[in-house]
Amino acid sequence: HGDVRRILDWNLEYFRTKGVSGNGSSIHAEGPVVVGGAETVDWVLGRAQAVGTTYSAAQVHAVLDAQMMYLEAIGAIGPEAPPGDAGTPPGGPLG
């Protein structure tokens, strides 16, 4: 459970760097914000490495996929961006 919590915390930290997460008083990004799977996983893996923790990409993907399914289910994230939208990372958005 601790590993899952750590991965989720790092993902939320990543969201904050992209302007995705806030409490209503933080800076709001103009236009849609697209976060990509590979970019997000790489960021989380980098944070893990920085603190001496080792996770595989598959482990991080599993946790983030479960988180995205939950966020979609509660209506906290919008629909998947159409292919070709500006800012869409290669491989499409996470979700």
C-alpha positions in Angstrom: 0.0 0.0 0.0 2.9 2.4 0.7 4.3 1.9 -2.7 0.9 2.7 -4.4 0.5 5.8 -2.2 4.0 7.0 -3.1 3.3 6.5 -6.9 0.0 8.3 -6.5 1.6 11.2 -4.6 4.2 11.6 -7.3 1.6 11.5 -10.0 -0.4 14.3 -8.2 2.9 16.3 -7.9 3.3 15.8 -11.7 -0.3 17.0 -12.2 0.4 20.1 -10.2 3.4 20.9 -12.5 1.1 20.7 -15.5 -1.6 22.8 -13.9 -4.1 19.9 -13.7 -4.5 19.7 -10.0 -5.6 22.5 -7.8 -8.1 23.6 -5.1 -9.6 26.5 -7.0 -7.1 29.1 -5.8 -4.1 27.9 -7.8 -3.0 29.0 -11.3 -5.3 27.7 -14.0 -4.0 26.6 -17.4 -5.5 28.2 -20.4 -7.2 25.7 -22.6 -7.2 21.9 -22.3 -4.4 20.2 -20.4 -3.2 16.9 -21.9 -1.1 14.5 -19.8 0.5 11.6 -21.6 1.1 8.1 -20.3 4.7 7.6 -21.2 5.6 11.2 -20.1 3.8 10.7 -16.7 5.4 7.3 -16.1 8.9 8.6 -16.9 8.3 11.5 -14.5 7.2 9.2 -11.7 10.1 6.8 -12.4 12.5 9.8 -12.3 11.1 10.8 -8.9 11.5 7.2 -7.6 15.1 7.0 -8.8 15.8 10.4 -7.1 14.9 9.0 -3.7 16.5 5.6 -4.3 13.3 3.6 -5.0 13.0 1.2 -7.9 9.8 0.6 -9.7 9.3 -0.9 -13.1 7.4 1.0 -15.8 4.8 -1.8 -15.7 4.2 -1.2 -12.0 3.8 2.5 -12.4 1.5 2.1 -15.4 -0.7 -0.3 -13.4 -1.1 2.2 -10.6 -1.7 5.2 -12.9 -4.2 3.3 -15.1 -6.2 2.4 -12.0 -6.1 6.0 -10.8 -7.2 7.3 -14.2 -10.1 4.8 -14.3 -11.2 6.1 -10.9 -10.9 9.7 -11.9 -13.0 9.1 -15.0 -15.6 7.2 -13.0 -16.1 10.2 -10.6 -16.1 12.7 -13.4 -12.8 14.4 -12.3 -11.3 14.3 -15.8 -12.6 15.1 -19.2 -12.8 12.9 -22.3 -9.7 11.6 -24.2 -8.3 14.3 -26.5 -8.8 13.6 -30.2 -5.7 12.5 -32.2 -3.8 15.5 -33.6 -4.9 18.0 -30.9 -2.1 20.4 -30.0 -0.3 19.2 -27.0 -1.3 15.6 -27.4 1.8 13.5 -26.6 2.8 10.6 -28.9 0.8 7.6 -28.0 -2.2 9.7 -26.9 -3.3 11.1 -23.5 -3.2 9.0 -20.4 -6.6 7.6 -19.5 
